[in-house]
Amino acid sequence: MAGLNVFGRAYLIDQLFLQAQPEANYIWGKYKQYDVSPPYEMKSKGEVLPSLLLGVGGAIPAGTGSFIIMAQYDVLQNGRTPYGDKIFFSFGYNIGGRR
């Protein structure tokens, strides 16, 4: 899988933000399932699948930036989304931060 995305954040207060992240993910390859008899293999023809991640996060100031934690969800749920149908979490560090 390879993808292209952009994101926008709106800080409600210095430590709390909302984020929107549209993506275009190119997915290709093959999948093999071994827990069935005979093993099942499926090849992907390669296609672009869009996603739209919406989320909320927190920023904890640290040094010259901040640690961030976000809960995100793909609202498009386009068939074979790489994110599944559940909320997922991401962690990171922003250099520079918001002041």
CNS distance restraints for C-alpha pairs under 8 A (distance, minus, plus):
assign (resid   1 and name CA) (resid  25 and name CA) 6.62 0.50 0.50
assign (resid   1 and name CA) (resid  26 and name CA) 5.57 0.50 0.50
assign (resid   1 and name CA) (resid  27 and name CA) 4.49 0.50 0.50
assign (resid   1 and name CA) (resid  28 and name CA) 6.32 0.50 0.50
assign (resid   2 and name CA) (resid  25 and name CA) 5.67 0.50 0.50
assign (resid   2 and name CA) (resid  26 and name CA) 5.27 0.50 0.50
assign (resid   2 and name CA) (resid  27 and name CA) 6.71 0.50 0.50
assign (resid   3 and name CA) (resid  23 and name CA) 6.84 0.50 0.50
assign (resid   3 and name CA) (resid  24 and name CA) 5.59 0.50 0.50
assign (resid   3 and name CA) (resid  25 and name CA) 4.08 0.50 0.50
assign (resid   3 and name CA) (resid  26 and name CA) 5.91 0.50 0.50
assign (resid   4 and name CA) (resid  23 and name CA) 5.70 0.50 0.50
assign (resid   4 and name CA) (resid  24 and name CA) 5.41 0.50 0.50
assign (resid   4 and name CA) (resid  25 and name CA) 6.45 0.50 0.50
assign (resid   5 and name CA) (resid  21 and name CA) 6.62 0.50 0.50
assign (resid   5 and name CA) (resid  22 and name CA) 5.82 0.50 0.50
assign (resid   5 and name CA) (resid  23 and name CA) 4.35 0.50 0.50
assign (resid   5 and name CA) (resid  24 and name CA) 6.52 0.50 0.50
assign (resid   6 and name CA) (resid  21 and name CA) 5.73 0.50 0.50
assign (resid   6 and name CA) (resid  22 and name CA) 6.21 0.50 0.50
assign (resid   6 and name CA) (resid  23 and name CA) 6.97 0.50 0.50
assign (resid   7 and name CA) (resid  19 and name CA) 6.84 0.50 0.50
assign (resid   7 and name CA) (resid  20 and name CA) 5.60 0.50 0.50
assign (resid   7 and name CA) (resid  21 and name CA) 4.21 0.50 0.50
assign (resid   7 and name CA) (resid  22 and name CA) 6.77 0.50 0.50
assign (resid   8 and name CA) (resid  19 and name CA) 5.63 0.50 0.50
assign (resid   8 and name CA) (resid  20 and name CA) 5.50 0.50 0.50
assign (resid   8 and name CA) (resid  21 and name CA) 6.59 0.50 0.50
assign (resid   9 and name CA) (resid  17 and name CA) 6.39 0.50 0.50
assign (resid   9 and name CA) (resid  18 and name CA) 5.61 0.50 0.50
assign (resid   9 and name CA) (resid  19 and name CA) 4.47 0.50 0.50
assign (resid   9 and name CA) (resid  20 and name CA) 6.73 0.50 0.50
assign (resid  10 and name CA) (resid  17 and name CA) 5.44 0.50 0.50
assign (resid  10 and name CA) (resid  18 and name CA) 5.32 0.50 0.50
assign (resid  10 and name CA) (resid  19 and name CA) 6.54 0.50 0.50
assign (resid  11 and name CA) (resid  15 and name CA) 7.54 0.50 0.50
assign (resid  11 and name CA) (resid  16 and name CA) 5.83 0.50 0.50
assign (resid  11 and name CA) (resid  17 and name CA) 4.12 0.50 0.50
assign (resid  11 and name CA) (resid  18 and name CA) 6.48 0.50 0.50
assign (resid  12 and name CA) (resid  16 and name CA) 5.69 0.50 0.50
assign (resid  12 and name CA) (resid  17 and name CA) 5.49 0.50 0.50
assign (resid  12 and name CA) (resid  18 and name CA) 7.50 0.50 0.50
assign (resid  13 and name CA) (resid  17 and name CA) 7.09 0.50 0.50
assign (resid  14 and name CA) (resid  59 and name CA) 7.44 0.50 0.50
assign (resid  14 and name CA) (resid  98 and name CA) 7.05 0.50 0.50
assign (resid  14 and name CA) (resid  99 and name CA) 7.45 0.50 0.50
assign (resid  15 and name CA) (resid  58 and name CA) 5.33 0.50 0.50
assign (resid  15 and name CA) (resid  59 and name CA) 4.66 0.50 0.50
assign (resid  15 and name CA) (resid  60 and name CA) 6.42 0.50 0.50
assign (resid  16 and name CA) (resid  56 and name CA) 7.51 0.50 0.50
assign (resid  16 and name CA) (resid  57 and name CA) 5.84 0.50 0.50
assign (resid  16 and name CA) (resid  58 and name CA) 4.61 0.50 0.50
assign (resid  16 and name CA) (resid  59 and name CA) 6.29 0.50 0.50
assign (resid  17 and name CA) (resid  56 and name CA) 5.81 0.50 0.50
assign (resid  17 and name CA) (resid  57 and name CA) 5.33 0.50 0.50
assign (resid  17 and name CA) (resid  58 and name CA) 6.29 0.50 0.50
assign (resid  17 and name CA) (resid  59 and name CA) 7.90 0.50 0.50
assign (resid  18 and name CA) (resid  54 and name CA) 7.69 0.50 0.50
assign (resid  18 and name CA) (resid  55 and name CA) 5.81 0.50 0.50
assign (resid  18 and name CA) (resid  56 and name CA) 4.50 0.50 0.50
assign (resid  18 and name CA) (resid  57 and name CA) 6.34 0.50 0.50
assign (resid  19 and name CA) (resid  53 and name CA) 7.95 0.50 0.50
assign (resid  19 and name CA) (resid  54 and name CA) 5.79 0.50 0.50
assign (resid  19 and name CA) (resid  55 and name CA) 5.17 0.50 0.50
assign (resid  19 and name CA) (resid  56 and name CA) 6.09 0.50 0.50
assign (resid  19 and name CA) (resid  57 and name CA) 7.67 0.50 0.50
assign (resid  20 and name CA) (resid  52 and name CA) 7.19 0.50 0.50
assign (resid  20 and name CA) (resid  53 and name CA) 5.79 0.50 0.50
assign (resid  20 and name CA) (resid  54 and name CA) 4.67 0.50 0.50
assign (resid  20 and name CA) (resid  55 and name CA) 6.57 0.50 0.50
assign (resid  21 and name CA) (resid  52 and name CA) 5.74 0.50 0.50
assign (resid  21 and name CA) (resid  53 and name CA) 4.98 0.50 0.50
assign (resid  21 and name CA) (resid  54 and name CA) 6.45 0.50 0.50
assign (resid  22 and name CA) (resid  50 and name CA) 7.51 0.50 0.50
assign (resid  22 and name CA) (resid  51 and name CA) 5.89 0.50 0.50
assign (resid  22 and name CA) (resid  52 and name CA) 4.40 0.50 0.50
assign (resid  22 and name CA) (resid  53 and name CA) 6.23 0.50 0.50
assign (resid  23 and name CA) (resid  50 and name CA) 5.63 0.50 0.50
assign (resid  23 and name CA) (resid  51 and name CA) 5.07 0.50 0.50
assign (resid  23 and name CA) (resid  52 and name CA) 6.15 0.50 0.50
assign (resid  23 and name CA) (resid  53 and name CA) 7.89 0.50 0.50
assign (resid  24 and name CA) (resid  48 and name CA) 6.23 0.50 0.50
assign (resid  24 and name CA) (resid  49 and name CA) 5.83 0.50 0.50
assign (resid  24 and name CA) (resid  50 and name CA) 4.57 0.50 0.50
assign (resid  24 and name CA) (resid  51 and name CA) 6.45 0.50 0.50
assign (resid  25 and name CA) (resid  48 and name CA) 5.39 0.50 0.50
assign (resid  25 and name CA) (resid  49 and name CA) 5.23 0.50 0.50
assign (resid  25 and name CA) (resid  50 and name CA) 6.16 0.50 0.50
assign (resid  25 and name CA) (resid  51 and name CA) 7.62 0.50 0.50
assign (resid  26 and name CA) (resid  46 and name CA) 6.73 0.50 0.50
assign (resid  26 and name CA) (resid  47 and name CA) 5.51 0.50 0.50
assign (resid  26 and name CA) (resid  48 and name CA) 4.31 0.50 0.50
assign (resid  26 and name CA) (resid  49 and name CA) 6.32 0.50 0.50
assign (resid  27 and name CA) (resid  44 and name CA) 7.56 0.50 0.50
assign (resid  27 and name CA) (resid  46 and name CA) 5.38 0.50 0.50
assign (resid  27 and name CA) (resid  47 and name CA) 5.59 0.50 0.50
assign (resid  27 and name CA) (resid  48 and name CA) 6.35 0.50 0.50
assign (resid  27 and name CA) (resid  49 and name CA) 7.33 0.50 0.50
assign (resid  28 and name CA) (resid  43 and name CA) 7.84 0.50 0.50
assign (resid  28 and name CA) (resid  44 and name CA) 5.16 0.50 0.50
assign (resid  28 and name CA) (resid  45 and name CA) 6.21 0.50 0.50
assign (resid  28 and name CA) (resid  46 and name CA) 4.18 0.50 0.50
assign (resid  28 and name CA) (resid  47 and name CA) 6.80 0.50 0.50
assign (resid  29 and name CA) (resid  43 and name CA) 5.98 0.50 0.50
assign (resid  29 and name CA) (resid  44 and name CA) 5.35 0.50 0.50
assign (resid  29 and name CA) (resid  45 and name CA) 7.56 0.50 0.50
assign (resid  29 and name CA) (resid  46 and name CA) 7.24 0.50 0.50
assign (resid  30 and name CA) (resid  41 and name CA) 7.01 0.50 0.50
assign (resid  30 and name CA) (resid  42 and name CA) 5.56 0.50 0.50
assign (resid  30 and name CA) (resid  43 and name CA) 4.16 0.50 0.50
assign (resid  30 and name CA) (resid  44 and name CA) 5.72 0.50 0.50
assign (resid  31 and name CA) (resid  41 and name CA) 5.59 0.50 0.50
assign (resid  31 and name CA) (resid  42 and name CA) 5.19 0.50 0.50
assign (resid  31 and name CA) (resid  43 and name CA) 6.35 0.50 0.50
assign (resid  32 and name CA) (resid  39 and name CA) 6.97 0.50 0.50
assign (resid  32 and name CA) (resid  40 and name CA) 5.62 0.50 0.50
assign (resid  32 and name CA) (resid  41 and name CA) 4.28 0.50 0.50
assign (resid  32 and name CA) (resid  42 and name CA) 6.44 0.50 0.50
assign (resid  33 and name CA) (resid  39 and name CA) 5.65 0.50 0.50
assign (resid  33 and name CA) (resid  40 and name CA) 5.11 0.50 0.50
assign (resid  33 and name CA) (resid  41 and name CA) 6.34 0.50 0.50
assign (resid  34 and name CA) (resid  38 and name CA) 7.85 0.50 0.50
assign (resid  34 and name CA) (resid  39 and name CA) 4.79 0.50 0.50
assign (resid  34 and name CA) (resid  40 and name CA) 6.78 0.50 0.50
assign (resid  35 and name CA) (resid  39 and name CA) 6.85 0.50 0.50
assign (resid  36 and name CA) (resid  40 and name CA) 7.02 0.50 0.50
assign (resid  49 and name CA) (resid  78 and name CA) 7.10 0.50 0.50
assign (resid  49 and name CA) (resid  80 and name CA) 7.71 0.50 0.50
assign (resid  49 and name CA) (resid  81 and name CA) 6.96 0.50 0.50
assign (resid  50 and name CA) (resid  76 and name CA) 7.73 0.50 0.50
assign (resid  50 and name CA) (resid  78 and name CA) 7.05 0.50 0.50
assign (resid  50 and name CA) (resid  81 and name CA) 7.81 0.50 0.50
assign (resid  51 and name CA) (resid  74 and name CA) 6.05 0.50 0.50
assign (resid  51 and name CA) (resid  75 and name CA) 7.43 0.50 0.50
assign (resid  51 and name CA) (resid  76 and name CA) 5.83 0.50 0.50
assign (resid  51 and name CA) (resid  77 and name CA) 7.23 0.50 0.50
assign (resid  51 and name CA) (resid  78 and name CA) 7.10 0.50 0.50
assign (resid  51 and name CA) (resid  81 and name CA) 6.89 0.50 0.50
assign (resid  52 and name CA) (resid  74 and name CA) 5.30 0.50 0.50
assign (resid  52 and name CA) (resid  75 and name CA) 5.79 0.50 0.50
assign (resid  52 and name CA) (resid  76 and name CA) 5.85 0.50 0.50
assign (resid  53 and name CA) (resid  72 and name CA) 6.06 0.50 0.50
assign (resid  53 and name CA) (resid  73 and name CA) 5.30 0.50 0.50
assign (resid  53 and name CA) (resid  74 and name CA) 4.43 0.50 0.50
assign (resid  53 and name CA) (resid  75 and name CA) 6.30 0.50 0.50
assign (resid  54 and name CA) (resid  72 and name CA) 5.50 0.50 0.50
assign (resid  54 and name CA) (resid  73 and name CA) 5.57 0.50 0.50
assign (resid  54 and name CA) (resid  74 and name CA) 6.56 0.50 0.50
assign (resid  54 and name CA) (resid  75 and name CA) 6.99 0.50 0.50
assign (resid  55 and name CA) (resid  70 and name CA) 6.54 0.50 0.50
assign (resid  55 and name CA) (resid  71 and name CA) 5.41 0.50 0.50
assign (resid  55 and name CA) (resid  72 and name CA) 4.10 0.50 0.50
assign (resid  55 and name CA) (resid  73 and name CA) 6.34 0.50 0.50
assign (resid  56 and name CA) (resid  70 and name CA) 5.62 0.50 0.50
assign (resid  56 and name CA) (resid  71 and name CA) 5.64 0.50 0.50
assign (resid  56 and name CA) (resid  72 and name CA) 6.74 0.50 0.50
assign (resid  57 and name CA) (resid  68 and name CA) 6.79 0.50 0.50
assign (resid  57 and name CA) (resid  69 and name CA) 5.44 0.50 0.50
assign (resid  57 and name CA) (resid  70 and name CA) 4.00 0.50 0.50
assign (resid  57 and name CA) (resid  71 and name CA) 6.26 0.50 0.50
assign (resid  58 and name CA) (resid  68 and name CA) 5.58 0.50 0.50
assign (resid  58 and name CA) (resid  69 and name CA) 5.53 0.50 0.50
assign (resid  58 and name CA) (resid  70 and name CA) 6.54 0.50 0.50
assign (resid  59 and name CA) (resid  66 and name CA) 5.77 0.50 0.50
assign (resid  59 and name CA) (resid  67 and name CA) 5.60 0.50 0.50
assign (resid  59 and name CA) (resid  68 and name CA) 4.50 0.50 0.50
assign (resid  59 and name CA) (resid  69 and name CA) 6.82 0.50 0.50
assign (resid  60 and name CA) (resid  66 and name CA) 5.11 0.50 0.50
assign (resid  60 and name CA) (resid  67 and name CA) 5.10 0.50 0.50
assign (resid  60 and name CA) (resid  68 and name CA) 6.34 0.50 0.50
assign (resid  61 and name CA) (resid  65 and name CA) 6.01 0.50 0.50
assign (resid  61 and name CA) (resid  66 and name CA) 4.13 0.50 0.50
assign (resid  61 and name CA) (resid  67 and name CA) 6.46 0.50 0.50
assign (resid  61 and name CA) (resid  97 and name CA) 7.84 0.50 0.50
assign (resid  62 and name CA) (resid  66 and name CA) 4.80 0.50 0.50
assign (resid  62 and name CA) (resid  67 and name CA) 6.60 0.50 0.50
assign (resid  64 and name CA) (resid  95 and name CA) 6.37 0.50 0.50
assign (resid  64 and name CA) (resid  96 and name CA) 5.50 0.50 0.50
assign (resid  64 and name CA) (resid  97 and name CA) 6.99 0.50 0.50
assign (resid  65 and name CA) (resid  93 and name CA) 7.07 0.50 0.50
assign (resid  65 and name CA) (resid  94 and name CA) 5.33 0.50 0.50
assign (resid  65 and name CA) (resid  95 and name CA) 4.45 0.50 0.50
assign (resid  65 and name CA) (resid  96 and name CA) 4.61 0.50 0.50
assign (resid  65 and name CA) (resid  97 and name CA) 4.41 0.50 0.50
assign (resid  65 and name CA) (resid  98 and name CA) 7.78 0.50 0.50
assign (resid  66 and name CA) (resid  93 and name CA) 5.66 0.50 0.50
assign (resid  66 and name CA) (resid  94 and name CA) 5.30 0.50 0.50
assign (resid  66 and name CA) (resid  95 and name CA) 6.84 0.50 0.50
assign (resid  66 and name CA) (resid  96 and name CA) 7.80 0.50 0.50
assign (resid  66 and name CA) (resid  97 and name CA) 5.90 0.50 0.50
assign (resid  67 and name CA) (resid  91 and name CA) 7.54 0.50 0.50
assign (resid  67 and name CA) (resid  92 and name CA) 5.83 0.50 0.50
assign (resid  67 and name CA) (resid  93 and name CA) 4.40 0.50 0.50
assign (resid  67 and name CA) (resid  94 and name CA) 6.37 0.50 0.50
assign (resid  68 and name CA) (resid  91 and name CA) 5.66 0.50 0.50
assign (resid  68 and name CA) (resid  92 and name CA) 5.20 0.50 0.50
assign (resid  68 and name CA) (resid  93 and name CA) 5.77 0.50 0.50
assign (resid  68 and name CA) (resid  94 and name CA) 7.18 0.50 0.50
assign (resid  69 and name CA) (resid  89 and name CA) 7.09 0.50 0.50
assign (resid  69 and name CA) (resid  90 and name CA) 5.79 0.50 0.50
assign (resid  69 and name CA) (resid  91 and name CA) 4.55 0.50 0.50
assign (resid  69 and name CA) (resid  92 and name CA) 6.61 0.50 0.50
assign (resid  70 and name CA) (resid  89 and name CA) 5.50 0.50 0.50
assign (resid  70 and name CA) (resid  90 and name CA) 5.28 0.50 0.50
assign (resid  70 and name CA) (resid  91 and name CA) 6.47 0.50 0.50
assign (resid  71 and name CA) (resid  87 and name CA) 6.48 0.50 0.50
assign (resid  71 and name CA) (resid  88 and name CA) 5.69 0.50 0.50
assign (resid  71 and name CA) (resid  89 and name CA) 4.56 0.50 0.50
assign (resid  71 and name CA) (resid  90 and name CA) 6.65 0.50 0.50
assign (resid  72 and name CA) (resid  87 and name CA) 5.61 0.50 0.50
assign (resid  72 and name CA) (resid  88 and name CA) 5.47 0.50 0.50
assign (resid  72 and name CA) (resid  89 and name CA) 6.21 0.50 0.50
assign (resid  72 and name CA) (resid  90 and name CA) 7.78 0.50 0.50
assign (resid  73 and name CA) (resid  83 and name CA) 7.76 0.50 0.50
assign (resid  73 and name CA) (resid  85 and name CA) 7.73 0.50 0.50
assign (resid  73 and name CA) (resid  86 and name CA) 6.67 0.50 0.50
assign (resid  73 and name CA) (resid  87 and name CA) 4.86 0.50 0.50
assign (resid  73 and name CA) (resid  88 and name CA) 6.51 0.50 0.50
assign (resid  74 and name CA) (resid  81 and name CA) 7.87 0.50 0.50
assign (resid  74 and name CA) (resid  83 and name CA) 6.65 0.50 0.50
assign (resid  74 and name CA) (resid  84 and name CA) 7.77 0.50 0.50
assign (resid  74 and name CA) (resid  85 and name CA) 7.37 0.50 0.50
assign (resid  74 and name CA) (resid  87 and name CA) 7.92 0.50 0.50
assign (resid  77 and name CA) (resid  81 and name CA) 5.99 0.50 0.50
assign (resid  77 and name CA) (resid  84 and name CA) 7.51 0.50 0.50
assign (resid  77 and name CA) (resid  85 and name CA) 6.83 0.50 0.50
assign (resid  80 and name CA) (resid  84 and name CA) 7.61 0.50 0.50
assign (resid  83 and name CA) (resid  88 and name CA) 7.78 0.50 0.50
